[in-house]
Amino acid sequence: MLNDPNDFRAMSKASNPAVRIYKNTATTLTTATATTIVFTTVRFDPFGMWSSGAATKLTVKVAGIYMAGAHLQYATNSGGQRTVILRRNGSGAIGSTKVAPEGGGAVTQIFAIGIWEMVGDDYVEVRGRQDSGNDLDIDAGTAAISTAQDFWMVRIG
């Protein structure tokens, strides 16, 4: 039985690798073109699953079943649709969401989650896409705001 919260944290850290990163500058997407997001900043990464040298990827270090997710906040624009895609090993999607933009001058927030069995050195990337007819930004994230360009992955089994 775990009586000390630090015991639980140590057990969870050892058995369930997790990472969360974000991008602290805007990403401009060309209309009708899927773009892989380059992330810049670590929220937490005790297993070294992210590297600035491979800044688009979260890489599996321990085989298992993983849940990955991403959240993108698109700038205000009323045309077209917005998409977020989670890709495994540079190809097939393990999760995606497509929505129409928010009306009334609001930003469009969208997220995707995927669960997949992975082995060591498998990786997940996030792609954004929009087809507004013009270039459109995905807003910058900050340390305090985790909704603009956030990406995470955790081993769940």
C-alpha positions as CSV (number, residue, x, y, z in Angstrom):
1,M,0.0,0.0,0.0
2,L,1.3,3.5,-0.9
3,N,0.9,5.9,2.0
4,D,3.3,8.5,0.9
5,P,2.4,10.6,-2.3
6,N,6.1,10.5,-3.2
7,D,6.0,6.6,-3.4
8,F,3.1,6.9,-5.9
9,R,5.0,9.4,-8.0
10,A,8.1,7.2,-8.1
11,M,6.1,4.1,-9.0
12,S,4.2,6.0,-11.7
13,K,7.3,7.6,-13.2
14,A,9.1,4.2,-13.3
15,S,6.2,2.3,-15.0
16,N,4.4,5.0,-17.1
17,P,6.7,7.2,-19.1
18,A,5.1,10.5,-19.9
19,V,6.0,13.8,-21.6
20,R,4.3,17.1,-22.4
21,I,5.7,19.8,-24.6
22,Y,4.5,23.0,-26.3
23,K,5.5,25.6,-28.9
24,N,6.1,29.1,-27.7
25,T,5.8,30.8,-31.1
26,A,3.0,30.9,-33.6
27,T,2.9,28.4,-36.5
28,T,1.7,29.7,-39.9
29,L,-0.1,27.2,-42.0
30,T,-0.5,27.6,-45.7
31,T,-4.0,26.9,-46.8
32,A,-4.8,23.2,-47.8
33,T,-1.4,22.0,-46.7
34,A,-0.8,19.7,-43.8
35,T,2.2,20.9,-41.7
36,T,4.1,19.0,-39.0
37,I,4.4,21.2,-35.9
38,V,7.9,21.9,-34.5
39,F,7.8,22.1,-30.7
40,T,10.1,24.3,-28.6
41,T,9.6,23.8,-24.9
42,V,9.3,21.0,-22.4
43,R,6.6,21.1,-19.6
44,F,7.9,17.7,-18.3
45,D,9.9,14.9,-19.8
46,P,11.5,12.6,-17.2
47,F,12.3,9.8,-19.7
48,G,13.9,12.0,-22.4
49,M,11.1,11.3,-25.0
50,W,11.5,14.7,-26.7
51,S,14.7,16.3,-28.1
52,S,15.2,19.7,-29.6
53,G,17.2,17.9,-32.3
54,A,14.0,16.0,-33.3
55,A,11.6,18.7,-32.2
56,T,8.5,17.4,-34.1
57,K,8.6,13.9,-32.4
58,L,7.8,12.3,-29.1
59,T,9.7,9.0,-29.1
60,V,8.8,5.8,-27.2
61,K,11.6,4.6,-24.8
62,V,9.6,1.7,-23.1
63,A,7.4,-0.5,-25.2
64,G,3.7,-0.5,-24.3
65,I,0.3,1.0,-25.0
66,Y,0.4,4.8,-25.3
67,M,-2.1,7.6,-25.3
68,A,-1.0,10.6,-27.3
69,G,-2.8,13.9,-27.6
70,A,-2.5,17.3,-29.1
71,H,-4.3,20.6,-28.8
72,L,-4.1,23.4,-31.4
73,Q,-5.7,26.9,-31.2
74,Y,-6.2,28.4,-34.6
75,A,-6.5,32.2,-35.0
76,T,-9.8,33.8,-35.9
77,N,-11.0,33.1,-39.4
78,S,-14.5,32.0,-40.5
79,G,-13.6,30.1,-43.7
80,G,-12.8,26.4,-44.3
81,Q,-12.1,23.7,-41.8
82,R,-9.4,23.0,-39.1
83,T,-7.7,19.7,-38.6
84,V,-5.2,18.2,-36.1
85,I,-3.6,14.8,-36.9
86,L,-1.5,12.5,-34.8
87,R,0.9,10.4,-36.9
88,R,2.9,7.3,-35.9
89,N,6.4,6.9,-37.5
90,G,5.8,9.5,-40.2
91,S,2.8,7.9,-41.8
92,G,-0.6,6.5,-40.7
93,A,-2.9,8.6,-38.4
94,I,-3.5,7.2,-34.9
95,G,-5.9,10.0,-34.1
96,S,-7.4,13.1,-35.9
97,T,-10.2,15.6,-35.6
98,K,-11.6,18.0,-38.2
99,V,-14.0,20.9,-37.3
100,A,-15.5,24.0,-38.8
101,P,-14.1,27.2,-37.4
102,E,-15.8,29.0,-34.5
103,G,-18.0,31.9,-35.6
104,G,-18.3,35.4,-34.2
105,G,-14.6,36.3,-34.2
106,A,-13.6,33.5,-31.8
107,V,-10.5,31.3,-32.1
108,T,-11.0,27.7,-33.0
109,Q,-9.6,25.2,-30.4
110,I,-9.3,21.6,-31.5
111,F,-7.7,18.4,-30.1
112,A,-7.1,14.8,-31.0
113,I,-6.3,11.8,-28.9
114,G,-5.0,8.4,-30.1
115,I,-4.2,5.1,-28.3
116,W,-1.7,2.7,-30.0
117,E,0.6,-0.1,-29.0
118,M,4.2,1.0,-29.6
119,V,7.7,-0.3,-29.3
120,G,11.0,1.4,-28.6
121,D,11.9,4.2,-31.1
122,D,8.4,4.4,-32.4
123,Y,7.4,8.1,-32.5
124,V,4.3,10.3,-32.8
125,E,4.1,13.7,-34.5
126,V,1.4,16.4,-34.8
127,R,0.2,17.9,-38.0
128,G,-2.1,20.8,-38.4
129,R,-4.1,21.6,-41.5
130,Q,-6.6,24.4,-42.5
131,D,-8.3,25.3,-45.7
132,S,-9.5,28.9,-45.1
133,G,-8.2,30.1,-48.5
134,N,-5.4,32.1,-46.8
135,D,-2.4,31.5,-44.5
136,L,-3.6,31.1,-40.9
137,D,-1.7,30.9,-37.6
138,I,-1.9,28.4,-34.8
139,D,-1.4,30.6,-31.8
140,A,1.7,30.5,-29.6
141,G,1.6,28.6,-26.3
142,T,3.0,29.8,-23.0
143,A,4.1,28.2,-19.8
144,A,0.8,29.4,-18.2
145,I,-1.5,28.6,-21.1
146,S,-1.6,25.0,-22.2
147,T,-4.2,25.3,-25.0
148,A,-2.4,26.9,-28.0
149,Q,0.1,24.3,-29.2
150,D,0.4,21.4,-26.7
151,F,1.5,17.8,-27.3
152,W,1.7,14.9,-24.8
153,M,2.1,11.2,-24.6
154,V,1.9,8.7,-21.7
155,R,2.3,4.9,-21.4
156,I,-1.0,3.5,-20.1
157,G,-0.3,-0.2,-20.3
